[in-house]
Amino acid sequence: MRIVSPLLVVVLSSAATGQVQQAKKVPPASQQIASAVLALPEELRAGAAVLGYAPDGKFVSLREGKNEMICLASDPSADAFHVSCYHKSMEPFMARGRELRAQGVKGPQVDTVRFAEVKSGKIKMPTQPAVLYQIFGKAGSYDAAANKVTGAQSLYVVYMPFATAASTGLSPKPQQGTPWIMFPGTPKAHIMFTPSM
């Protein structure tokens, strides 16, 4: 696995929109859990909650958590492999994104709605920094028998809602070899880390 290029990190947490198409077989829950937690550091994997897909394609809870992390299994209807894990304090924001996408809301409009709901108090955001880990790759990058991912990219960010370039001392432009801030001043503000770090 390699760390993702700064040019490929414009979309976060786009997986898990609601229910998968029945054309593709849903992997067993044990496989979904094993692959989903690969995004996390090893010491956090056993305790993470995992959300994934029931045999009928419905998005469900596959495992209760014992630590503060929630992982999303890869969508069986998608050609690409994509798993992500994030601190549970981000769940209201993430869950609302999944709900909106399932309703057909697309692209930047998802954040337009969520940002307005954060402002109104409908969605609660964390008061402390919250991490997110992702792995995404092409079809075939995940080997179920070995529970390994090859030729995929990983991503690590720290959410700091409403942080700005000034409050963090970070540039809002991608910086090779140093972190930078994305979506500054919004509920989705987060610090990105570059491949060489």
C-alpha positions in Angstrom: 0.0 0.0 0.0 1.2 3.5 -0.7 0.0 6.9 0.6 -2.3 8.7 -1.7 -1.2 11.5 -4.0 -2.4 15.0 -3.0 -4.3 15.2 -6.3 -6.5 12.2 -5.4 -7.8 13.3 -2.1 -10.6 15.7 -3.0 -13.4 13.3 -2.1 -13.7 11.8 1.4 -16.0 9.1 2.8 -18.0 8.6 -0.4 -18.7 4.9 0.2 -21.7 3.2 1.9 -24.7 5.1 0.5 -27.4 2.8 1.7 -28.1 -0.4 -0.2 -26.2 -2.3 -2.8 -27.5 -3.6 -6.1 -28.4 -7.3 -6.0 -26.4 -8.1 -9.1 -23.2 -8.6 -7.1 -22.9 -11.1 -4.2 -22.4 -9.6 -0.8 -19.3 -11.1 1.0 -19.7 -12.8 4.4 -19.8 -10.4 7.3 -16.5 -11.9 8.6 -14.8 -10.9 5.4 -16.3 -7.4 5.3 -15.1 -6.9 8.9 -11.6 -8.2 8.2 -11.1 -6.0 5.2 -12.8 -2.9 6.6 -10.5 -2.7 9.7 -7.3 -2.9 7.5 -7.4 0.9 7.2 -6.7 1.2 10.9 -3.4 0.8 12.8 -3.2 -2.8 13.9 -3.7 -2.1 17.6 -7.2 -0.5 16.9 -8.6 -3.1 14.6 -10.1 -5.6 17.0 -12.1 -3.0 18.9 -13.6 -1.0 16.0 -17.3 -1.1 15.2 -18.0 -2.1 11.6 -20.8 -1.1 9.3 -21.4 -3.1 6.2 -23.9 -5.1 4.1 -26.4 -7.9 5.0 -26.9 -10.7 2.4 -29.9 -8.7 1.0 -27.6 -5.7 0.3 -29.0 -3.6 3.2 -26.5 -1.4 5.0 -26.3 -2.6 8.6 -24.1 -2.9 11.7 -21.9 -5.9 11.4 -20.0 -5.6 14.7 -20.4 -3.5 17.8 -17.3 -1.5 18.8 -15.2 -1.6 21.9 -13.1 1.5 21.1 -13.8 4.9 19.6 -13.5 3.9 15.9 -16.1 3.1 13.3 -15.2 1.3 10.0 -17.2 1.1 6.8 -16.9 -2.0 4.7 -16.3 -1.8 0.9 -19.5 -1.5 -1.1 -20.0 -4.8 -2.9 -21.8 -3.2 -5.8 -18.8 -0.9 -6.6 -15.9 -2.1 -8.8 -13.3 -0.3 -6.7 -12.2 -1.3 -3.2 -12.8 1.4 -0.6 -12.8 1.1 3.2 -12.6 3.9 5.7 -12.4 4.2 9.5 -13.1 7.3 11.6 -13.5 8.4 15.1 -17.1 7.9 16.3 -17.5 11.7 17.1 -17.7 12.1 13.3 -20.6 9.6 12.9 -23.5 12.2 12.9 -21.8 14.0 10.0 -20.8 10.8 8.1 -24.2 9.2 8.6 -26.0 12.2 7.3 -23.8 12.1 4.2 -24.7 8.5 3.6 -28.4 9.3 4.1 -28.3 12.2 1.6 -26.4 10.2 -1.0 -29.0 7.4 -0.7 -31.7 10.0 -1.3 -29.9 11.0 -4.6 -28.2 14.1 -3.4 -24.9 14.4 -5.3 -21.4 16.0 -5.2 -21.0 19.3 -3.3 -24.7 19.5 -2.6 -24.1 16.9 0.2 -21.8 19.3 2.0 -24.1 22.3 1.3 -26.9 20.5 3.2 -24.7 19.1 6.0 -23.0 22.5 6.6 -26.4 24.2 6.9 -27.5 21.5 9.4 -24.3 21.9 11.4 -25.0 25.6 11.6 -28.6 25.0 12.7 -27.5 22.6 15.4 -29.1 19.5 13.7 -25.7 17.8 13.3 -23.2 17.8 16.2 -19.6 18.1 15.3 -16.7 16.9 17.6 -15.1 19.5 19.8 -11.7 17.7 19.7 -9.7 16.6 16.6 -10.9 13.3 15.0 -9.0 11.1 12.7 -10.0 9.3 9.5 -8.1 6.5 7.7 -9.0 5.2 4.2 -7.8 2.6 1.8 -8.9 2.7 -1.8 -7.9 0.8 -4.9 -9.0 -0.7 -8.2 -11.0 -3.9 -8.5 -8.9 -6.9 -7.6 -6.7 -4.9 -5.2 -8.2 -6.9 -2.3 -7.2 -10.5 -1.8 -9.9 -12.1 0.4 -8.1 -15.3 1.0 -5.0 -13.5 2.4 -7.0 -10.5 3.7 -4.4 -8.2 2.0 -4.7 -5.1 -0.1 -2.0 -4.5 -2.8 -1.7 -1.7 -5.3 -4.0 0.5 -3.3 -3.6 3.9 -1.8 -4.1 5.0 1.8 -5.1 8.3 3.3 -4.9 9.8 6.7 -6.5 13.0 7.8 -7.3 14.8 11.1 -10.7 16.5 11.2 -10.7 19.8 13.0 -14.1 21.4 12.4 -14.0 25.1 11.6 -10.2 25.2 11.8 -8.6 27.8 9.4 -5.2 28.3 7.9 -4.6 31.0 10.5 -5.7 28.9 13.5 -3.5 25.9 12.4 -0.6 27.7 10.8 -1.1 25.5 7.8 -1.4 26.4 4.1 -4.7 25.7 2.3 -2.7 24.6 -0.7 -1.2 21.1 -1.1 2.3 21.0 0.2 4.7 18.2 -0.6 6.4 17.0 2.6 4.3 19.0 5.0 0.6 18.9 6.1 -2.0 21.3 4.8 -5.6 22.2 5.6 -8.6 21.4 3.4 -12.1 23.0 3.6 -10.8 25.6 6.1 -13.4 27.4 8.1 -16.1 24.7 7.5 -17.4 21.8 9.6 -15.4 19.5 7.2 -12.0 21.3 7.9 -9.3 18.7 8.1 -5.5 18.4 8.0 -4.1 16.4 5.1 -0.8 14.5 5.2 1.5 14.0 2.3 3.2 10.8 1.1 6.7 11.7 2.4 5.6 12.3 5.9 
